[in-house]
Amino acid sequence: MGSSFLQLPLPTAPSTLRQDQRRDAALEILNTCTLPRLLDLDNRPIFMLNTDDYAKGSQIPIQPVFCNAALREREQLLEQIIGTSSSFHDSIGTGASHDEFRIWATNLSRFNDSRDLFPITIEFENWLWLGISIHPNWRLISGHTLFKDEDISEGDQLCASAPSLQKERHTGDLPGDVAKALASAEAIPTREIIEDVQEPKFPFVVLGNDRDRNSSSSISSITLSTPDSSVPDWTVPHPRGVLSDHLQFVRSIDWAKTPLGAMSRWSIQFREIICLVMRNPHPSSVFWGEDLTMLYNEAYRDDVTGDKHPALMGTGFSGPFGEMWHAVGPVIRECARTGHAQLNHNQPLPIMRYGYMEEAFFTWSFVSVDAMGSVLWMRTTHIMIGTSLWWY
């Protein structure tokens, strides 16, 4: 990690070579270079991990097998990455903490054919980090500069200028008259250059009581309001509105003893998903993580679970529904692996929920609702019970 690499020689092909010869010469140099030499020429901080080192646990610190020259020169950043800095501190603001960055960088998928990182990027120590897999066992992680608000022009919020240091470096190499012309052009507002800009015009629509009742428009008025009895978010410590019996039951579960952890530590994105599921009138459930920890709504409780409720809430799917796992398991694995939704029409599934085995036909779907495939949403639209029964 501390070793240095020779600088990559620049091509010296004569100008008389034809274009294809110059291309072949460049490819020859590229083919003879090693990956570490190429990465050392990159001015972005880059390090590489061997994913086999993290197959046995999630608490293993980041141990790069290679760091490029740009990262080795930033000693403090490197210490923050591997967690050996004497002044170690978690990132503040919108960036991830060191533990979150470590988990992101070393996270492994149980599917052998996919070891890419999801989500692809994460902010840490004022850098935007990108992770890709270049080999089944090698993970390349590179840092990219984050542009700040001060880099955005005040005159036009939709146009961002280059950082001042970068502009000074480029304009300094230009002749005086060219640099002056560019500076003058940059100072001209866009609307003075393009005078005939046509802005699209749309009819102004007002919803609710503020709309002109004498208007001849054919658009119907909709009054948007929030009833006092509605529950915007039942996962907060003191939810507003009237909680149904089912939501009160879900809140009574000791989630700290489940893989989901305490409700107070659930992410905002996960809260939004389960609040949407609980409001869904169709039988719906959420499966979280590799253990498929379940949360389901009231319709799912009434139409699917039978006597598996209430013990089913907060448990894994494969155990309580073991009688149908041979048919449902492959569908769940494929949805989690690819991130693609799975839809099944009138699928025959044996289910034991009233003390005997039933022949039931389900029309249901699985949808991956996060980029990592760790949260799945199951929606059942139709259930038909067959005539055959198997006593268990």
C-alpha positions in Angstrom: 0.0 0.0 0.0 2.9 2.3 0.6 4.8 1.4 -2.5 5.2 3.8 -5.4 4.8 3.0 -9.1 6.7 4.3 -12.2 5.1 7.1 -14.2 3.3 5.9 -17.3 5.4 6.9 -20.4 3.6 9.1 -22.8 3.3 7.9 -26.4 6.0 9.3 -28.7 4.5 8.2 -32.0 5.7 10.4 -34.9 3.2 12.8 -36.4 3.6 11.1 -39.7 2.0 7.9 -38.5 -1.5 7.3 -39.8 -4.4 7.5 -37.4 -4.8 3.7 -37.1 -1.1 3.3 -36.3 -1.3 5.9 -33.6 -4.3 4.1 -32.1 -2.4 0.8 -32.2 0.5 2.4 -30.4 -1.7 3.8 -27.7 -3.4 0.5 -27.2 -0.1 -1.2 -27.0 0.9 1.1 -24.1 -2.5 0.5 -22.4 -2.2 -3.3 -22.7 1.3 -3.4 -21.2 0.4 -1.2 -18.2 -0.8 -2.7 -14.9 -3.9 -1.6 -13.2 -2.1 -0.1 -10.2 0.0 2.1 -12.6 -3.1 3.4 -14.3 -4.8 4.1 -11.0 -1.7 5.9 -9.8 -2.1 8.4 -12.6 -5.7 9.2 -11.5 -5.9 12.4 -9.3 -8.9 11.0 -7.5 -8.4 9.0 -4.2 -8.9 5.4 -5.0 -8.5 2.2 -3.0 -9.2 -1.5 -3.6 -10.6 -4.2 -1.4 -10.5 -8.0 -1.6 -14.1 -9.0 -0.8 -13.0 -12.4 0.4 -11.6 -10.7 3.5 -15.1 -9.7 4.6 -17.0 -12.9 4.0 -16.9 -14.0 7.6 -18.2 -10.9 9.4 -19.4 -7.3 9.2 -17.2 -5.8 12.0 -13.9 -6.2 10.1 -12.3 -2.8 9.5 -11.5 -1.5 6.0 -8.2 -3.0 4.9 -7.3 -1.8 1.4 -5.1 -4.1 -0.6 -4.1 -1.1 -2.7 -4.3 2.7 -2.5 -3.3 4.9 -5.4 -0.9 7.8 -5.2 -3.6 10.4 -4.8 -5.0 8.7 -1.7 -1.5 8.0 -0.2 -0.8 11.7 -0.5 -3.9 12.5 1.6 -2.7 10.8 4.7 -5.5 12.2 6.9 -8.2 11.0 4.5 -6.7 7.6 4.4 -6.6 7.4 8.2 -10.2 8.4 8.3 -11.1 5.6 5.8 -9.3 2.8 7.6 -10.3 4.2 11.1 -6.8 4.7 12.5 -6.8 8.4 12.8 -5.8 9.7 16.3 -8.4 12.5 15.8 -11.0 10.2 14.5 -14.6 11.5 14.4 -17.8 10.7 12.7 -18.7 12.9 9.8 -21.3 15.6 10.6 -24.0 17.0 8.4 -25.3 15.0 5.4 -22.3 12.7 5.2 -22.1 9.2 6.4 -20.4 8.2 9.7 -17.3 6.0 9.6 -19.3 2.9 10.6 -21.9 3.6 7.8 -19.1 4.0 5.3 -17.3 0.9 6.5 -20.6 -1.2 6.2 -21.2 0.3 2.8 -17.7 -0.4 1.5 -17.5 -4.0 2.9 -21.1 -5.1 2.4 -21.4 -8.4 0.7 -24.4 -10.0 -1.2 -25.2 -13.6 -0.6 -25.7 -14.1 -4.3 -22.4 -15.2 -5.7 -23.1 -13.7 -9.1 -23.5 -10.1 -7.8 -21.0 -8.4 -5.5 -21.6 -4.8 -6.6 -22.3 -2.2 -4.0 -25.8 -0.8 -3.6 -26.4 2.1 -3.3 -23.6 2.8 -5.7 -22.5 6.1 -4.1 -22.2 7.4 -0.6 -20.9 10.8 0.9 -18.1 10.5 3.4 -15.5 13.1 4.6 -16.7 15.6 2.0 -16.2 13.2 -0.9 -18.7 11.3 -3.0 -17.5 7.7 -3.1 -18.3 5.3 -6.0 -18.0 1.6 -5.6 -17.8 -1.0 -8.5 -16.7 -4.6 -8.8 -14.1 -5.2 -11.4 -13.6 -8.9 -10.6 -15.7 -11.4 -8.4 -13.2 -10.7 -5.6 -12.1 -7.2 -6.2 -14.0 -4.0 -5.3 -12.7 -0.6 -6.6 -13.8 2.5 -4.6 -13.0 6.0 -5.8 -13.7 9.4 -4.3 -15.1 12.4 -6.3 -15.1 16.1 -5.5 -18.4 17.5 -4.2 -19.4 20.9 -5.6 -20.5 23.4 -3.0 -23.3 26.0 -3.1 -20.7 28.7 -3.5 -19.7 27.2 -6.9 -23.2 28.0 -8.3 -23.6 31.3 -10.1 -25.8 33.8 -8.2 -27.3 35.2 -11.4 -28.6 31.9 -12.8 -29.5 29.1 -10.4 -29.5 26.6 -13.3 -25.9 27.2 -14.4 -23.0 26.2 -12.3 -19.5 27.6 -12.9 -16.3 25.7 -12.5 -14.4 26.1 -9.2 -12.4 29.3 -9.1 -9.0 27.5 -8.9 -9.8 25.5 -12.0 -10.9 28.6 -14.0 -7.7 30.5 -13.0 -5.6 27.6 -14.1 -7.2 27.3 -17.5 -7.5 31.1 -18.3 -3.9 31.7 -17.2 -2.7 29.6 -20.1 -4.7 31.6 -22.7 -3.5 34.8 -24.6 -4.6 38.0 -23.0 -7.1 39.0 -25.6 -8.8 35.5 -25.6 -9.0 35.4 -21.8 -10.5 38.9 -21.8 -13.1 37.9 -24.4 -14.1 34.8 -22.4 -14.4 36.8 -19.2 -16.6 39.3 -21.0 -18.8 36.6 -22.5 -19.2 35.0 -19.1 -20.5 38.2 -17.6 -23.3 38.5 -20.1 -26.6 37.1 -18.8 -28.0 34.3 -20.9 -31.3 36.2 -21.7 -29.3 39.0 -23.3 -27.7 36.6 -25.7 -30.9 34.7 -26.6 -33.6 37.3 -26.8 -36.3 35.1 -28.4 -36.5 32.6 -25.6 -40.1 31.1 -25.5 -41.4 30.0 -22.2 -44.1 27.4 -22.2 -47.4 28.7 -20.9 -49.8 26.4 -19.0 -53.3 27.2 -17.7 -53.3 28.2 -14.1 -55.2 25.7 -12.0 -56.4 26.3 -8.4 -57.6 23.4 -6.3 -60.0 24.0 -3.4 -61.9 26.9 -2.2 -59.6 29.5 -3.7 -60.7 28.7 -7.2 -62.9 31.2 -9.0 -66.4 29.5 -8.9 -67.5 31.6 -11.9 -64.7 30.2 -14.1 -65.7 28.5 -17.3 -62.9 25.9 -17.1 -63.9 22.3 -17.2 -61.3 21.2 -14.7 -63.0 19.9 -11.5 -62.1 21.3 -8.2 -60.6 19.1 -5.5 -60.4 20.2 -1.9 -57.2 18.8 -0.3 -57.2 18.5 3.5 -55.9 16.3 6.3 -58.6 14.7 8.4 -58.0 14.9 12.1 -58.4 11.1 12.4 -55.7 10.3 9.8 -52.2 9.1 10.9 -49.5 10.6 8.7 -46.7 8.6 10.4 -47.5 5.9 13.0 -43.8 5.1 13.6 -43.0 8.4 15.5 -42.9 8.4 19.3 -46.2 10.3 19.6 -48.2 9.8 16.4 -51.1 12.2 15.5 -54.5 11.0 14.6 -56.5 7.9 15.6 -54.5 4.6 15.5 -56.4 1.5 14.4 -56.2 -1.7 16.5 -53.8 -3.2 14.0 -51.4 -0.2 14.2 -51.5 -0.3 18.0 -50.6 -3.9 17.8 -47.7 -3.3 15.5 -46.4 -0.5 17.8 -46.6 -2.9 20.8 -44.0 -5.3 19.2 -40.6 -5.1 20.8 -38.8 -4.5 17.5 -35.4 -4.1 19.3 -35.4 -7.9 19.6 -35.9 -8.4 15.9 -33.3 -7.9 13.0 -35.1 -4.6 12.3 -34.0 -3.0 15.5 -35.8 -0.5 17.6 -38.5 1.5 15.8 -36.8 4.8 16.8 -33.8 3.8 14.7 -35.7 3.0 11.5 -34.6 5.1 8.5 -36.9 7.7 7.0 -37.1 5.8 3.8 -38.2 2.6 5.5 -40.8 4.5 7.5 -42.3 5.9 4.3 -42.5 2.4 2.8 -44.3 0.8 5.7 -46.6 3.7 6.3 -47.7 3.4 2.6 -48.1 -0.4 3.0 -50.3 0.0 6.1 -52.6 2.4 4.3 -52.9 0.1 1.3 -56.4 -1.5 1.0 -55.0 -4.6 -0.6 -53.3 -7.4 1.4 -49.7 -6.1 1.5 -46.6 -6.9 3.5 -42.9 -5.8 3.7 -40.0 -8.2 4.0 -36.8 -6.7 5.3 -33.3 -8.0 5.1 -32.0 -11.5 4.4 -34.1 -12.9 7.2 -37.2 -11.5 5.5 -38.5 -9.9 8.7 -42.3 -9.3 8.1 -44.6 -6.3 8.6 -48.1 -6.6 7.1 -51.2 -4.5 6.9 -54.7 -5.2 8.2 -56.0 -6.6 4.9 -53.1 -9.1 4.8 -53.9 -10.1 8.4 -57.5 -10.8 7.5 -57.1 -12.5 4.1 -53.8 -14.3 4.3 -52.3 -15.0 7.7 -55.1 -16.9 9.5 -54.0 -18.3 12.8 -50.4 -17.5 12.0 -51.2 -14.0 13.3 -50.2 -12.5 15.7 -47.0 -14.5 16.1 -46.1 -13.9 12.5 -45.5 -10.1 12.9 -41.8 -9.4 13.1 -40.7 -12.9 12.2 -39.1 -14.3 9.1 -41.2 -15.5 6.2 -39.5 -18.9 5.5 -40.3 -20.4 8.9 -44.0 -19.6 9.4 -44.7 -20.2 5.7 -42.5 -23.2 5.3 -45.2 -25.2 3.5 -45.0 -22.8 0.5 -41.3 -21.9 0.7 -40.3 -24.3 -2.1 -42.5 -22.3 -4.5 -42.1 -18.7 -3.1 -38.4 -18.9 -2.1 -37.0 -18.9 -5.7 -39.2 -15.9 -6.6 -38.0 -13.9 -3.6 -34.4 -14.7 -4.4 -34.8 -13.6 -8.0 -36.5 -10.3 -7.0 -33.8 -9.5 -4.5 -31.0 -10.5 -6.8 -32.1 -8.5 -9.9 -34.2 -5.8 -8.4 -37.0 -6.6 -10.9 -40.6 -7.0 -9.8 -42.1 -10.5 -10.0 -45.8 -11.1 -10.8 -47.6 -14.4 -10.5 -51.2 -15.1 -11.6 -53.3 -17.8 -9.9 -50.3 -19.6 -8.5 -51.3 -22.7 -6.6 -49.7 -22.5 -3.1 -50.4 -24.9 -0.2 -51.0 -22.9 3.0 -51.7 -24.1 6.5 -53.4 -21.3 8.5 -56.5 -22.9 10.2 -55.1 -26.2 11.4 -55.2 -28.0 8.0 -53.5 -27.7 4.7 -55.5 -25.7 2.1 -55.1 -25.6 -1.7 -55.1 -21.9 -2.4 -54.5 -19.9 -5.6 -52.8 -16.5 -5.2 -52.4 -13.7 -7.6 -49.5 -11.8 -6.0 -46.4 -9.7 -6.8 -43.0 -9.0 -5.2 -41.5 -5.5 -5.7 -38.0 -4.5 -4.6 -38.5 -1.0 -3.1 -34.9 -0.1 -2.5 -31.7 -0.2 -4.6 -30.1 -2.8 -2.4 -32.8 -5.4 -2.7 -33.0 -5.5 1.1 -36.7 -4.4 1.3 -39.4 -6.3 -0.7 -43.0 -5.4 -1.0 -45.6 -8.2 -1.5 -49.0 -7.3 -2.7 -51.8 -9.9 -3.0 -54.7 -9.0 -5.3 -56.7 -12.2 -5.4 -57.0 -15.4 -3.4 -59.1 -18.4 -4.4 -59.5 -21.4 -2.1 -59.6 -24.8 -3.8 -61.8 -27.7 -2.9 -59.0 -30.1 -2.0 -57.8 -30.1 1.6 -54.8 -31.9 3.1 -54.9 -32.6 6.8 -51.6 -32.0 8.4 
